[in-house]
């Protein structure tokens, strides 16, 4: 073996004599011998030297040499288990020229060509450095496949070699022989070669850097179509070609995988899809693809790789415009859900499946199940994020979509569990709070959320991510929706008042959060006096009044703030300083939005509760003028009038001193106008007479009343209309008023 050394003179003499030397004969004997002799005694370079010296050897010897060489390289890289030593020697630099010469001398022999292609494939597959002569390798590939274009095995083997080369040299292959490799791969599609699909996928991915190369490649693929889409355009023709290969080999795993990936690339060309003139043909192709995927992915024997490539293709299709997807929602969602249910442990399928749903917003019976399954089965935050946000988008479709989601009994449980798994994920917490807010349709659903720990998780979000305004805003909104049915013990244990106020303090410049915070405090305090005390203890009055003062121009902020202050002041004693701040905030709100009936109504109601003593009010005259202004501006609103009369009754007399504030003739005109406008409203008439009676204890006020020509007539009219309840107050009032007025 060690004496097998070749030089040019020896090779020349052996050729001239047209006989094998003793050295060549020894190599032949080794090749013809058992594998053990070959592996222990013959190197790959020995075989290459033999082929270099004897390019015209009989095909049988050439085939054997190629087989030994192919086996040796596979053995060297551990492809086969063997006790034989591995030949790790680097091949001679001229290895490709040797094989090219051998193939050229046996160009018509399909067996030699096939064996040579397999040998080249085995060499370049395990060491990309051997593919440095990519131009020569591609030329060999193109010439062989073109010469034997009707030989199925050569076409398939050549496609495999092309796919192998394209893994590292796709960009260079596109330029070799003006794209001849692409032409050969296109022709190989006639043989339904999965390797041709593989090679075209890699080449197409590389061609995305150049539109010209990409157009040529897509056009080449499209030439193989013989279906109804011919003439529809290069894109539809290419898609039809690939779909045809998939349909011809429905059980071939490799074909299905690489066809899906190739279609995925084509559907990723958004500009081509948008500019495609054959929209109807493209829509038909999408329908055919969906039907094919439904047929091939529902089998229990379908592999994970097929499912993954199919879901990626569906994700790309889901990005198409609405006109292309119109009428396909049922089959699309059915295929996506089927794949996700078949492979519940695949992260890739979970991610792309959720993406399909979020892009199309198609919903059917299993949609909620697969999304919730993805959230439960993966600890991965990215999967949970896209799954829960897909559910959120579905809730935005409307009431019917929400009802469809609620048919799944594990919806609330899974949402709350997802919040618990990812407490620091802003995206997850935002989506979860928004979903819980959307599905809180009635008391039953609200109680269901609370019973699964929804309120506690929402409050935890406020604490963990208090500086994230989006989280805080959505959490406050969700909490406001369910807080009315939540167990007070749970709210106290979760420190709800403190968490809400801390979140408001951390986001003082955010108007939405201040509005939602005031709403949450209003809802929190409405049914629970214990929680009112906690809110006041943690500075709730101060927080609300600061927000109202800072956002005085916001009607919603003022209205929500007024209601919150009104709620907190009901049935709970407040410190004089707190009452004073609250009254000032309410008065400022009314003054800023005097034309708003809602703000005036709620503001006057809050004043009637807060103003238990006029000495708590720093500027009582201003507040009284403001109340009369509300009555004048909203004379036709019964609720505003009732609130104003109630507030004036509280402010008119100070119980400890029995002092009555003095009115002006203009003030009395407002009261008279109220009574005249609402003659049939018993509450307004009664409250007006009670207020006038209280004001009549001041002599100055009595004098002003005596000067009004309409007051006495309105009082008598009220007594006539509502005799029983008003009689006593009217009789007292008549005794107080001057007799000449009567």
C-alpha positions as CSV (number, residue, x, y, z in Angstrom):
1,X,0.0,0.0,0.0
2,X,2.8,2.4,0.9
3,X,4.6,1.8,-2.4
4,X,1.6,3.1,-4.4
5,X,3.3,6.3,-5.6
6,X,2.4,7.9,-9.0
7,X,4.3,10.3,-11.1
8,X,3.7,11.7,-14.6
9,X,6.2,9.4,-16.3
10,X,4.7,6.3,-14.8
11,X,1.2,7.3,-15.7
12,X,2.3,8.2,-19.3
13,X,4.0,4.9,-19.9
14,X,1.0,3.0,-18.5
15,X,-1.3,4.9,-20.8
16,X,0.9,4.5,-23.9
17,X,1.2,0.8,-23.3
18,X,-2.6,0.7,-22.7
19,X,-2.1,-1.8,-19.9
20,X,-2.2,-1.6,-16.2
21,X,1.0,-1.5,-14.3
22,X,1.6,-3.6,-11.3
23,X,0.7,-0.7,-9.1
24,X,-2.6,-0.1,-10.9
25,X,-3.3,-3.8,-10.8
26,X,-2.8,-3.8,-7.1
27,X,-5.2,-0.9,-6.6
28,X,-7.8,-2.7,-8.7
29,X,-7.4,-5.8,-6.7
30,X,-7.9,-3.8,-3.5
31,X,-11.0,-2.3,-4.9
32,X,-12.4,-5.6,-6.0
33,X,-11.5,-7.1,-2.7
34,X,-13.6,-7.1,0.5
35,X,-14.3,-3.9,2.4
36,X,-11.9,-4.8,5.1
37,X,-9.0,-4.8,2.7
38,X,-10.2,-1.6,1.2
39,X,-10.6,0.3,4.5
40,X,-7.3,-0.8,6.0
41,X,-5.1,-0.5,2.9
42,X,-6.6,2.0,0.4
43,X,-7.0,5.7,0.9
44,X,-9.4,8.1,-1.0
45,X,-6.5,9.8,-2.7
46,X,-5.2,6.4,-3.9
47,X,-8.6,5.9,-5.7
48,X,-8.5,9.5,-7.1
49,X,-5.0,8.9,-8.4
50,X,-6.1,5.7,-10.0
51,X,-9.1,7.5,-11.7
52,X,-6.8,10.3,-12.8
53,X,-4.4,7.8,-14.4
54,X,-7.2,5.8,-15.9
55,X,-10.1,8.0,-16.9
56,X,-11.2,5.6,-19.6
57,X,-11.3,2.5,-17.4
58,X,-14.2,0.2,-17.9
59,X,-17.5,1.5,-16.4
60,X,-17.6,-1.4,-13.9
61,X,-14.2,-0.3,-12.4
62,X,-15.2,3.3,-12.4
63,X,-18.5,2.6,-10.7
64,X,-16.6,0.5,-8.1
65,X,-14.1,3.2,-7.6
66,X,-16.8,5.8,-7.1
67,X,-18.6,3.6,-4.7
68,X,-15.5,3.0,-2.6
69,X,-14.7,6.7,-2.6
70,X,-18.2,7.6,-1.6
71,X,-18.3,5.0,1.2
72,X,-14.8,6.1,2.4
73,X,-15.8,9.7,2.8
74,X,-19.1,8.8,4.5
75,X,-17.1,6.5,6.9
76,X,-14.5,9.2,7.5
77,X,-17.3,11.5,8.8
78,X,-19.0,8.9,11.0
79,X,-22.0,8.4,8.7
80,X,-21.6,4.6,9.1
81,X,-20.6,2.8,12.3
82,X,-17.6,0.7,11.6
83,X,-14.6,-0.8,13.4
84,X,-12.4,0.2,10.5
85,X,-10.0,3.1,10.9
86,X,-11.3,6.4,9.3
87,X,-9.4,8.0,6.4
88,X,-9.4,11.6,7.5
89,X,-6.8,12.6,4.9
90,X,-7.6,15.8,3.0
91,X,-8.4,15.1,-0.6
92,X,-6.1,16.2,-3.4
93,X,-6.8,19.6,-4.7
94,X,-7.6,18.3,-8.2
95,X,-10.3,15.9,-6.9
96,X,-13.1,17.7,-8.8
97,X,-11.1,17.8,-12.0
98,X,-10.5,14.0,-11.7
99,X,-14.2,13.4,-11.3
100,X,-15.1,15.8,-14.1
101,X,-12.8,14.0,-16.5
102,X,-14.2,10.6,-15.5
103,X,-17.8,11.9,-16.1
104,X,-16.8,13.4,-19.4
105,X,-15.3,10.1,-20.6
106,X,-18.5,8.3,-19.6
107,X,-21.0,11.0,-20.4
108,X,-23.6,8.7,-21.9
109,X,-23.5,6.1,-19.1
110,X,-26.3,7.0,-16.7
111,X,-24.9,4.7,-13.9
112,X,-21.5,6.4,-14.0
113,X,-23.0,9.8,-14.0
114,X,-25.3,8.9,-11.1
115,X,-22.5,7.4,-9.1
116,X,-20.3,10.5,-9.7
117,X,-23.0,12.9,-8.6
118,X,-23.5,10.8,-5.4
119,X,-19.8,10.9,-4.8
120,X,-19.5,14.6,-5.2
121,X,-22.5,15.0,-3.0
122,X,-21.0,12.9,-0.2
123,X,-17.8,14.9,-0.4
124,X,-19.2,18.4,-0.3
125,X,-21.9,17.5,2.2
126,X,-19.4,16.8,5.0
127,X,-16.9,19.5,4.3
128,X,-18.0,22.8,2.7
129,X,-14.3,23.6,2.0
130,X,-14.4,21.1,-0.8
131,X,-17.1,23.2,-2.5
132,X,-14.7,26.1,-3.1
133,X,-14.7,25.2,-6.8
134,X,-18.4,26.0,-6.9
135,X,-18.3,27.1,-10.6
136,X,-16.9,23.8,-11.8
137,X,-19.2,21.7,-9.6
138,X,-22.2,23.6,-10.9
139,X,-21.1,23.2,-14.5
140,X,-20.8,19.4,-13.9
141,X,-24.2,19.4,-12.3
142,X,-25.9,21.4,-15.0
143,X,-24.3,19.5,-17.9
144,X,-25.2,16.1,-16.4
145,X,-28.8,17.0,-15.6
146,X,-29.3,18.5,-19.0
147,X,-27.7,15.6,-20.8
148,X,-29.9,13.1,-18.9
149,X,-33.0,15.2,-18.5
150,X,-35.3,12.2,-18.7
151,X,-33.4,10.1,-16.2
152,X,-35.4,10.4,-13.0
153,X,-32.6,9.2,-10.6
154,X,-30.1,11.6,-12.1
155,X,-32.5,14.5,-11.8
156,X,-33.3,13.6,-8.2
157,X,-29.6,13.1,-7.2
158,X,-28.6,16.3,-9.0
159,X,-31.3,18.2,-7.1
160,X,-30.0,16.8,-3.9
161,X,-26.5,17.9,-4.7
162,X,-27.8,21.4,-5.7
163,X,-29.7,21.6,-2.4
164,X,-26.6,20.7,-0.5
165,X,-24.5,23.3,-2.3
166,X,-27.2,25.9,-1.8
167,X,-26.9,25.6,1.9
168,X,-23.7,27.7,1.8
169,X,-23.3,28.9,-1.8
170,X,-26.9,29.9,-2.9
171,X,-26.0,33.4,-3.9
172,X,-23.1,32.3,-6.0
173,X,-25.1,29.5,-7.6
174,X,-27.6,32.0,-8.9
175,X,-25.0,33.7,-11.1
176,X,-23.3,30.5,-12.5
177,X,-24.1,30.0,-16.2
178,X,-26.7,32.8,-16.1
179,X,-28.9,30.9,-13.7
180,X,-28.7,27.5,-15.4
181,X,-28.9,25.8,-12.0
182,X,-32.3,27.3,-11.5
183,X,-33.4,26.1,-14.9
184,X,-32.3,22.6,-14.0
185,X,-34.2,22.6,-10.7
186,X,-37.3,23.8,-12.5
187,X,-37.1,20.9,-14.9
188,X,-36.5,18.5,-12.0
189,X,-39.9,19.5,-10.6
190,X,-41.5,17.4,-13.3
191,X,-40.1,14.4,-11.4
192,X,-41.7,15.7,-8.1
193,X,-38.2,15.9,-6.6
194,X,-38.2,17.1,-2.9
195,X,-34.6,18.0,-3.3
196,X,-35.4,20.3,-6.2
197,X,-38.0,22.0,-3.9
198,X,-35.4,22.2,-1.2
199,X,-32.8,23.8,-3.6
200,X,-35.3,26.2,-5.0
201,X,-36.3,27.3,-1.5
202,X,-32.7,28.1,-0.6
203,X,-32.0,29.8,-3.9
204,X,-35.2,31.9,-3.6
205,X,-34.3,32.9,-0.1
206,X,-30.9,34.1,-1.3
207,X,-32.5,35.8,-4.3
208,X,-34.5,38.1,-2.1
209,X,-31.5,40.4,-2.1
210,X,-32.0,40.9,-5.9
211,X,-35.4,41.4,-7.5
212,X,-34.1,40.5,-10.9
213,X,-32.8,37.1,-9.7
214,X,-36.0,36.5,-7.7
215,X,-38.2,37.2,-10.8
216,X,-36.2,34.9,-12.9
217,X,-36.4,32.1,-10.3
218,X,-40.1,32.5,-9.8
219,X,-40.7,32.6,-13.6
220,X,-38.6,29.4,-14.0
221,X,-40.7,27.6,-11.4
222,X,-43.9,28.8,-13.1
223,X,-43.0,27.3,-16.5
224,X,-43.6,23.8,-15.2
225,X,-47.3,24.5,-14.5
226,X,-49.8,22.6,-16.7
227,X,-52.9,23.6,-14.8
228,X,-55.7,26.2,-15.0
229,X,-53.5,29.0,-13.7
230,X,-51.2,29.1,-16.7
231,X,-51.1,32.6,-18.0
232,X,-52.2,34.1,-14.8
233,X,-48.8,35.6,-14.0
234,X,-45.4,34.4,-12.9
235,X,-46.4,34.3,-9.2
236,X,-49.6,32.3,-9.7
237,X,-47.9,30.0,-12.2
238,X,-45.1,29.3,-9.7
239,X,-47.6,28.6,-6.9
240,X,-49.6,26.3,-9.1
241,X,-46.5,24.4,-10.0
242,X,-45.6,23.8,-6.4
243,X,-49.2,22.9,-5.5
244,X,-49.2,20.4,-8.4
245,X,-46.1,18.7,-7.0
246,X,-47.7,18.6,-3.5
247,X,-50.9,17.1,-4.9
248,X,-49.1,14.5,-6.9
249,X,-47.2,13.3,-3.8
250,X,-49.6,13.7,-0.8
251,X,-47.8,11.1,1.3
252,X,-44.2,12.1,0.5
253,X,-43.0,13.9,3.6
254,X,-40.1,15.6,1.9
255,X,-42.2,17.0,-0.9
256,X,-44.8,18.3,1.5
257,X,-42.2,20.0,3.7
258,X,-40.2,21.8,1.1
259,X,-43.2,22.7,-1.0
260,X,-44.7,24.4,2.0
261,X,-41.5,26.3,2.7
262,X,-41.2,27.3,-0.9
263,X,-44.8,28.6,-0.9
264,X,-44.1,30.4,2.3
265,X,-41.3,32.4,0.6
266,X,-43.6,33.2,-2.3
267,X,-46.4,34.4,0.0
268,X,-43.8,36.5,1.8
269,X,-43.3,38.7,-1.3
270,X,-45.9,41.2,-0.2
271,X,-45.2,43.6,-3.1
272,X,-45.8,40.9,-5.6
273,X,-49.0,39.8,-3.9
274,X,-50.4,43.3,-3.9
275,X,-49.4,43.9,-7.5
276,X,-50.7,40.5,-8.8
277,X,-53.2,41.2,-11.6
278,X,-54.9,37.8,-11.3
279,X,-56.5,38.3,-7.9
280,X,-59.2,35.7,-8.6
281,X,-56.7,33.1,-9.6
282,X,-54.6,33.9,-6.5
283,X,-57.7,33.5,-4.3
284,X,-58.5,30.2,-6.0
285,X,-55.0,29.0,-5.4
286,X,-55.2,29.9,-1.7
287,X,-58.5,27.9,-1.5
288,X,-56.8,24.9,-3.2
289,X,-53.8,25.1,-0.8
290,X,-56.0,25.2,2.2
291,X,-58.0,22.2,1.0
292,X,-54.7,20.3,0.4
293,X,-53.3,21.1,3.8
294,X,-56.5,20.1,5.4
295,X,-56.3,16.7,3.7
296,X,-52.6,16.1,4.4
297,X,-52.3,17.4,7.9
298,X,-55.2,15.6,9.5
299,X,-53.7,12.2,9.3
300,X,-52.4,10.9,12.7
301,X,-49.2,9.8,10.9
302,X,-48.3,13.3,9.7
303,X,-44.9,14.2,11.0
304,X,-44.0,17.2,13.1
305,X,-41.8,18.6,10.3
306,X,-44.8,18.6,7.9
307,X,-47.0,20.3,10.5
308,X,-44.4,22.9,11.2
309,X,-43.8,23.8,7.6
310,X,-47.6,23.9,7.0
311,X,-48.3,26.2,9.9
312,X,-45.6,28.6,8.8
313,X,-47.2,28.6,5.3
314,X,-50.5,29.4,6.9
315,X,-49.0,32.2,8.9
316,X,-47.7,33.7,5.6
317,X,-51.1,33.3,4.0
318,X,-52.8,34.9,7.0
319,X,-51.0,38.2,6.1
320,X,-52.8,38.4,2.7
321,X,-55.3,41.1,2.1
322,X,-59.0,40.5,3.2
323,X,-60.2,40.1,-0.4
324,X,-57.9,37.1,-0.9
325,X,-59.1,35.5,2.4
326,X,-62.8,36.3,2.0
327,X,-65.0,33.2,2.5
328,X,-62.1,31.1,3.7
329,X,-62.4,31.7,7.5
330,X,-64.0,28.4,8.3
331,X,-61.5,26.1,6.5
332,X,-58.5,28.3,7.5
333,X,-59.3,28.3,11.2
334,X,-60.1,24.6,11.1
335,X,-56.7,23.7,9.6
336,X,-54.9,25.9,12.0
337,X,-56.7,24.5,15.0
338,X,-56.2,20.9,13.8
339,X,-52.4,21.4,13.5
340,X,-52.2,23.0,16.9
341,X,-54.2,20.2,18.5
342,X,-52.1,17.5,16.7
343,X,-48.8,19.0,18.0
344,X,-49.5,20.6,21.4
345,X,-45.8,20.4,22.5
346,X,-44.3,22.2,19.5
347,X,-43.3,25.7,20.3
348,X,-42.9,26.6,16.6
349,X,-46.5,25.5,15.9
350,X,-47.8,27.3,19.0
351,X,-46.1,30.5,17.9
352,X,-47.1,30.5,14.3
353,X,-50.6,29.1,15.0
354,X,-51.3,32.0,17.4
355,X,-49.9,34.3,14.8
356,X,-52.4,32.9,12.2
357,X,-55.3,33.5,14.5
358,X,-54.2,37.0,15.5
359,X,-53.7,38.0,11.8
360,X,-57.0,36.7,10.5
361,X,-59.2,36.8,13.7
362,X,-61.1,33.8,12.4
363,X,-62.8,32.0,15.2
364,X,-64.4,28.6,15.5
365,X,-65.2,26.1,18.3
366,X,-61.6,24.9,18.9
367,X,-59.9,28.4,18.6
368,X,-60.1,29.1,22.3
369,X,-58.9,25.6,23.2
370,X,-55.8,25.8,21.2
371,X,-54.9,29.3,22.4
372,X,-55.5,28.4,26.0
373,X,-53.5,25.2,25.5
374,X,-50.6,27.2,24.2
375,X,-50.7,29.4,27.3
376,X,-50.8,26.4,29.6
377,X,-48.4,24.0,27.9
378,X,-45.4,26.4,27.6
379,X,-43.5,28.3,30.3
380,X,-42.1,30.4,27.5
381,X,-43.1,34.0,27.9
382,X,-43.1,34.6,24.1
383,X,-45.7,31.9,23.5
384,X,-47.9,33.1,26.3
385,X,-47.6,36.7,25.0
386,X,-48.7,35.9,21.5
387,X,-51.5,33.5,22.7
388,X,-53.0,35.9,25.2
389,X,-52.9,38.8,22.8
390,X,-54.6,36.7,20.1
391,X,-57.4,36.1,22.6
392,X,-57.5,39.8,23.3
393,X,-57.9,40.6,19.6
394,X,-60.7,38.1,19.3
395,X,-62.6,39.8,22.2
396,X,-62.5,43.0,20.1
397,X,-64.5,41.4,17.3
398,X,-67.7,41.9,19.3
399,X,-70.2,40.4,21.6
400,X,-70.7,37.1,19.6
401,X,-66.9,36.5,19.6
402,X,-66.8,37.0,23.4
403,X,-69.6,34.5,23.9
404,X,-67.8,32.0,21.7
405,X,-64.7,32.3,23.8
406,X,-66.7,32.1,27.1
407,X,-68.0,28.7,26.0
408,X,-64.7,27.3,27.0
409,X,-64.9,26.7,30.8
410,X,-61.2,27.2,31.3
411,X,-61.0,30.6,29.8
412,X,-60.9,32.6,33.1
413,X,-58.7,30.0,34.9
414,X,-56.1,30.0,32.1
415,X,-56.0,33.8,31.9
416,X,-55.4,34.1,35.6
417,X,-52.9,31.3,35.6
418,X,-51.0,33.1,32.7
419,X,-50.9,36.3,34.8
420,X,-49.4,34.3,37.7
421,X,-46.8,32.6,35.5
422,X,-45.6,35.9,34.0
423,X,-46.0,38.6,36.7
424,X,-43.4,40.9,35.2
425,X,-44.4,40.7,31.6
426,X,-46.1,44.0,30.7
427,X,-47.6,42.7,27.5
428,X,-49.2,39.6,29.2
429,X,-50.6,41.7,32.1
430,X,-52.0,44.3,29.8
431,X,-53.8,41.8,27.6
432,X,-55.0,39.7,30.5
433,X,-56.5,42.7,32.3
434,X,-58.2,43.9,29.0
435,X,-59.6,40.4,28.4
436,X,-61.0,40.2,32.0
437,X,-62.5,43.6,31.6
438,X,-64.2,42.6,28.3
439,X,-65.7,39.3,29.5
440,X,-67.1,40.8,32.7
441,X,-70.5,41.0,31.0
442,X,-72.8,40.5,34.0
443,X,-72.7,39.5,37.7
444,X,-72.2,35.8,36.9
445,X,-69.1,36.4,34.8
446,X,-67.8,38.9,37.3
447,X,-68.2,36.4,40.2
448,X,-66.5,33.8,38.1
449,X,-63.5,36.0,37.6
450,X,-63.3,36.8,41.3
451,X,-63.7,33.2,42.3
452,X,-60.6,32.2,40.2
453,X,-58.5,34.9,41.8
454,X,-58.8,37.4,39.1
455,X,-59.1,40.4,41.4
456,X,-56.0,39.4,43.4
457,X,-54.0,39.0,40.2
458,X,-55.1,42.4,38.8
459,X,-54.2,44.1,42.1
460,X,-50.8,42.3,42.0
461,X,-50.2,43.8,38.5
462,X,-50.8,47.2,39.9
463,X,-48.1,46.6,42.5
464,X,-45.5,44.8,40.4
465,X,-45.7,47.1,37.4
466,X,-47.0,50.3,39.0
467,X,-44.7,52.5,36.8
468,X,-46.0,51.0,33.6
469,X,-48.9,53.3,32.6
470,X,-50.4,50.8,30.2
471,X,-50.5,48.0,32.8
472,X,-51.9,50.3,35.4
473,X,-54.6,51.7,33.1
474,X,-55.8,48.3,32.0
475,X,-55.6,46.9,35.5
476,X,-57.7,49.8,37.0
477,X,-60.3,49.4,34.3
478,X,-60.6,45.6,34.9
479,X,-60.7,46.1,38.6
480,X,-63.5,48.7,38.4
481,X,-65.6,46.3,36.4
482,X,-65.5,43.4,38.9
483,X,-65.0,45.2,42.2
484,X,-68.6,45.5,43.0
485,X,-69.1,41.7,43.4
486,X,-65.7,41.0,44.9
487,X,-65.4,39.8,48.5
488,X,-64.3,42.7,50.7
489,X,-62.0,40.4,52.6
490,X,-60.1,39.6,49.4
491,X,-59.8,43.3,48.6
492,X,-58.5,44.1,52.0
493,X,-56.1,41.2,52.0
494,X,-54.8,42.3,48.6
495,X,-54.4,45.8,49.9
496,X,-56.5,47.2,47.1
497,X,-56.9,50.8,48.4
498,X,-53.2,51.1,48.9
499,X,-52.2,49.6,45.6
500,X,-54.6,51.8,43.6
501,X,-53.4,55.0,45.3
502,X,-49.8,54.0,44.9
503,X,-50.4,53.4,41.2
504,X,-52.1,56.8,40.9
505,X,-49.2,58.5,42.7
506,X,-46.7,56.8,40.4
507,X,-48.5,58.1,37.3
508,X,-49.6,61.6,38.3
509,X,-49.1,63.0,34.8
510,X,-51.2,60.3,33.1
511,X,-54.8,61.6,32.7
512,X,-56.3,58.2,31.8
513,X,-54.8,56.6,34.9
514,X,-56.1,59.3,37.2
515,X,-59.6,58.9,35.6
516,X,-59.5,55.2,36.0
517,X,-58.0,55.4,39.5
518,X,-60.8,57.7,40.6
519,X,-63.4,55.3,39.1
520,X,-61.8,52.3,40.8
521,X,-61.8,54.2,44.2
522,X,-65.5,55.1,43.6
523,X,-66.4,51.5,42.9
524,X,-64.2,50.3,45.8
525,X,-65.8,52.6,48.3
526,X,-69.4,52.4,47.2
527,X,-70.5,49.2,49.0
528,X,-67.8,48.9,51.6
529,X,-67.4,51.4,54.5
530,X,-64.4,49.6,55.8
531,X,-62.6,50.1,52.5
532,X,-63.7,53.8,52.5
533,X,-61.8,54.2,55.7
534,X,-58.7,52.6,54.3
535,X,-58.9,54.8,51.2
536,X,-59.2,58.0,53.4
537,X,-56.4,56.7,55.7
538,X,-54.0,56.2,52.8
539,X,-54.6,59.7,51.5
540,X,-57.4,59.1,48.9
541,X,-59.0,62.5,49.3
542,X,-55.7,64.2,48.7
543,X,-54.8,62.0,45.7
544,X,-58.1,62.6,44.0
545,X,-58.2,66.4,44.6
546,X,-54.6,66.7,43.2
547,X,-55.6,64.9,40.0
548,X,-58.7,67.1,39.7
549,X,-56.7,70.3,40.2
550,X,-54.0,69.2,37.7
551,X,-56.4,68.1,35.0
552,X,-59.1,70.7,35.6
553,X,-59.8,71.0,31.9
554,X,-60.8,67.4,31.6
555,X,-64.6,66.9,32.0
556,X,-64.2,63.2,32.6
557,X,-61.6,63.7,35.3
558,X,-63.7,66.2,37.1
559,X,-66.8,64.1,36.9
560,X,-65.1,60.9,38.1
561,X,-63.3,62.7,40.8
562,X,-66.5,64.4,42.0
563,X,-68.3,61.0,42.2
564,X,-65.3,59.5,44.1
565,X,-65.3,62.3,46.6
566,X,-69.0,62.1,47.0
567,X,-68.8,58.4,47.6
568,X,-66.0,58.6,50.1
569,X,-67.8,61.4,52.1
570,X,-71.0,59.4,52.5
571,X,-71.6,57.8,55.9
572,X,-67.9,58.3,56.8
573,X,-66.7,61.2,59.0
574,X,-63.9,63.3,57.4
575,X,-61.4,65.6,58.9
576,X,-62.3,69.3,58.3
577,X,-59.2,69.8,56.3
578,X,-60.1,66.9,54.0
579,X,-63.7,68.3,53.6
580,X,-62.3,71.7,52.8
581,X,-60.0,70.3,50.1
582,X,-62.8,68.2,48.6
583,X,-65.2,71.2,48.5
584,X,-62.6,73.4,46.9
585,X,-62.0,70.7,44.2
586,X,-65.7,70.3,43.5
587,X,-66.3,74.0,43.3
588,X,-63.4,74.4,40.9
589,X,-64.7,71.6,38.8
590,X,-68.2,73.2,38.6
591,X,-66.7,76.6,37.8
592,X,-64.6,75.2,35.0
593,X,-67.4,73.2,33.4
594,X,-70.5,75.2,34.3
595,X,-72.2,74.3,31.0
596,X,-71.9,70.5,31.8
597,X,-75.1,69.3,33.3
598,X,-73.4,66.1,34.4
599,X,-70.7,67.8,36.3
600,X,-73.1,70.3,37.9
601,X,-75.5,67.5,38.9
602,X,-72.8,65.4,40.5
603,X,-70.9,68.4,41.9
604,X,-74.0,69.8,43.6
605,X,-74.8,66.4,45.0
606,X,-71.3,66.1,46.4
607,X,-71.5,69.6,47.9
608,X,-74.8,68.7,49.6
609,X,-73.0,65.8,51.3
610,X,-69.7,67.6,52.1
611,X,-71.0,71.0,53.2
612,X,-72.3,70.0,56.6
613,X,-71.1,73.3,57.9
614,X,-70.5,76.5,55.9
615,X,-67.5,77.2,58.1
616,X,-65.6,74.3,56.5
617,X,-65.9,76.3,53.2
618,X,-63.2,78.9,52.9
619,X,-65.1,81.1,50.5
620,X,-68.8,80.4,51.2
621,X,-70.1,83.3,49.1
622,X,-68.3,82.1,46.0
623,X,-69.7,78.6,46.5
624,X,-73.3,79.9,46.9
625,X,-72.9,82.1,43.8
626,X,-71.7,79.0,41.9
627,X,-74.7,77.0,43.0
628,X,-77.1,79.7,41.9
629,X,-75.2,79.9,38.6
630,X,-75.8,76.2,38.1
631,X,-79.5,76.6,38.8
632,X,-79.7,79.4,36.2
633,X,-77.7,77.7,33.5
634,X,-79.6,74.4,33.8
635,X,-83.0,75.7,34.8
636,X,-84.8,72.9,32.9
637,X,-82.8,70.1,34.5
638,X,-84.7,68.7,37.5
639,X,-81.7,66.8,38.8
640,X,-79.5,69.9,38.8
641,X,-82.2,71.9,40.6
642,X,-82.7,69.2,43.2
643,X,-79.0,69.0,43.9
644,X,-78.6,72.8,44.1
645,X,-81.6,73.1,46.5
646,X,-80.2,70.3,48.7
647,X,-76.7,72.0,48.8
648,X,-78.2,75.4,49.5
649,X,-80.3,73.9,52.4
650,X,-77.1,72.5,53.9
651,X,-75.2,75.8,53.5
652,X,-78.0,78.2,54.4
653,X,-78.0,77.6,58.2
654,X,-75.1,76.9,60.5
655,X,-76.7,74.6,63.2
656,X,-74.4,75.6,66.1
657,X,-75.0,79.4,65.6
658,X,-78.4,79.3,63.8
659,X,-77.0,81.9,61.4
660,X,-78.6,82.2,58.0
661,X,-76.8,83.5,54.9
662,X,-78.2,86.5,53.2
663,X,-79.5,86.3,49.7
664,X,-79.8,88.9,47.0
665,X,-82.8,89.7,44.9
666,X,-81.1,88.0,42.0
667,X,-80.7,84.8,44.1
668,X,-84.4,84.9,44.9
669,X,-85.2,85.4,41.2
670,X,-83.3,82.1,40.5
671,X,-85.4,80.3,43.2
672,X,-88.6,81.7,41.8
673,X,-87.6,80.7,38.3
674,X,-87.0,77.1,39.5
675,X,-90.4,76.9,41.2
676,X,-92.1,78.3,38.1
677,X,-90.3,76.0,35.7
678,X,-91.0,72.8,37.7
679,X,-94.5,73.4,39.0
680,X,-95.4,69.7,38.7
681,X,-92.3,68.4,40.4
682,X,-93.2,67.7,44.1
683,X,-89.6,67.3,45.2
684,X,-88.5,70.6,43.8
685,X,-91.5,72.5,45.1
686,X,-91.1,71.0,48.6
687,X,-87.3,71.6,48.7
688,X,-87.7,75.1,47.4
689,X,-90.3,76.0,50.2
690,X,-88.1,74.4,52.8
691,X,-85.1,76.4,51.7
692,X,-87.2,79.7,51.5
693,X,-88.5,78.9,55.0
694,X,-85.0,78.6,56.3
695,X,-83.8,81.8,54.6
696,X,-86.9,83.6,56.0
697,X,-85.3,83.5,59.5
698,X,-83.0,86.3,58.4
699,X,-84.8,89.7,58.4
700,X,-82.9,91.0,55.4
701,X,-84.0,88.0,53.4
702,X,-87.6,88.5,54.5
703,X,-87.5,92.1,53.2
704,X,-86.1,90.9,49.8
705,X,-88.8,88.2,49.6
706,X,-91.5,90.8,50.4
707,X,-90.4,92.8,47.3
708,X,-90.7,89.9,44.9
709,X,-94.2,90.0,43.3
710,X,-94.2,86.3,42.2
711,X,-93.0,84.4,45.3
712,X,-96.3,84.3,47.2
713,X,-98.3,83.2,44.3
714,X,-95.9,80.3,43.6
715,X,-96.0,79.3,47.3
716,X,-99.8,79.2,47.3
717,X,-99.8,77.3,44.0
718,X,-97.5,74.7,45.5
719,X,-99.7,74.3,48.6
720,X,-102.8,73.9,46.3
721,X,-101.1,71.2,44.1
722,X,-99.5,69.3,47.0
723,X,-101.7,70.0,50.0
724,X,-100.7,67.2,52.4
725,X,-96.9,67.4,52.5
726,X,-96.4,71.2,52.0
727,X,-99.2,72.6,54.2
728,X,-97.2,72.9,57.4
729,X,-94.1,74.4,55.8
730,X,-96.3,76.8,53.8
731,X,-98.2,78.0,56.8
732,X,-95.0,78.7,58.7
733,X,-93.6,80.5,55.8
734,X,-96.8,82.6,55.3
735,X,-96.5,83.7,59.0
736,X,-92.9,84.8,58.4
737,X,-93.5,86.9,55.3
738,X,-94.8,90.5,55.4
739,X,-98.6,90.7,55.5
740,X,-98.8,93.2,52.7
741,X,-97.0,90.7,50.4
742,X,-99.6,88.1,51.3
